[in-house]
Amino acid sequence: TPRRTGSSTESFAVAVGLSQQTANPRREGVCCSLTPGTMMMNKSRAATAARAPEKAKAAAGASVKIPDLAEFLARRDYTGAITLLEFKRTSAPADVTNLEWLAYAYFHFGEPKKSLDTYMDLLRMGADPDPTYHTLAAACLFYLGRYQEAEEEALQGPSTKLQTRILFHCAHKFNDEGKLMTYHQQLSDSTEDQLSLASIHYLRSH
């Protein structure tokens, strides 16, 4: 499931370009045949030479390779990923997997509002959407500063480490010591949980 890590100390730690090979054709000159006292153009060879650039262009076009989604994500090229996913969305607006990756790409690109909108679209699709979308939508709401909504949305999702981290940070924003201690005790030794805890310690000491 797509997820993103926080980008600053104020943010919480969450466990949520075309490569074109252009042909380089040889330049063909006009072939001439010399006869005594005159120079005559060989028309058949000239015609072949004239067609050479067109063939070269066709070959260059055939060699263009458009990266797939995995390549864009491996390079962290979220602009490319979003462009590809939005293009696919025009022909398959109900493709759940495509929408999941689109929300993921928007989140990593620093567009939590567009990511949130995409997760809400997913929640409205079908009679039984994946409840994890609530948790991921909560992460978007937190980044948008909508902490009360983030808490409410997170509570609708499944009990996961990500949910705990979101609720932990919401409790800090609300200055709710009781909830803060409750969620603190639920944190594990995972890297994400410990980074989340460290960020709260930092924020509370400054």
Disulfide bonds with the S-S distance in Angstrom:
none
